[in-house]
């Protein structure tokens, strides 16, 4: 762990996390491995259970305004206190009195926690201090969001629309991801329909347009009909490529959604 000053564009605190990544605290954000968490978007910060179950070493959890709940596990457990203290310098509104650091000396288990505290700030145990229903709800949101993206394989338009409308009041993350999936899938569905309509219209227009020019003494089709086949094949290839792009981005979106990360399809931005 190392402290740094705020001059020269350097972070106020840098700590090493278990696994080797470095987490840097800046006056306006936390950053790790190219991902930034704006301090202004944090609505809760405190100790949470080590997600790997390596008790009693503490982890630091955040709750972001859009619903994400990142968890950071310092390689050196005392860095958990240092990280929260440094964070509260910039966001004092998140602070409540911390538990005594001596409870973790030598990694000894802390005393039994008091009744659950569902407020903001530190808790006196290792469990999260947000309501116990919040974590399962978050898991449900990520599952629904992932299903919305994977609907490309079974209901690429109707299912994301249903999820978007059904979750927009109580699950903003799932609703936003379903909305993205709906418009992206709808765009590719419309493109596919247009390609097939144009292809078949061209084929039949060519066939019927040359019907009057055929030699009545022969039953052979007009060469113009065969000339339309390459055009139809090109249109089919365009539709196939578009479908492949749709599937690839949908799978990427599903993977990101199951991890609770914000995902935006190309051209849709923050829709």
Secondary structure as UniProt FT lines:
FT   STRAND          2..3
FT   HELIX           7..9
FT   STRAND          13..17
FT   TURN            18..19
FT   STRAND          22..25
FT   STRAND          29..32
FT   TURN            33..34
FT   STRAND          35..38
FT   HELIX           39..41
FT   STRAND          42..48
FT   TURN            51..52
FT   TURN            55..56
FT   STRAND          59..64
FT   TURN            65..66
FT   STRAND          71..72
FT   TURN            77..78
FT   HELIX           79..90
FT   HELIX           92..94
FT   HELIX           101..107
FT   HELIX           132..150
FT   HELIX           151..153
FT   TURN            156..157
FT   HELIX           158..167
FT   TURN            168..170
FT   HELIX           172..209
FT   HELIX           211..213
FT   TURN            216..217
FT   HELIX           223..258
FT   TURN            259..260
FT   TURN            266..270
//
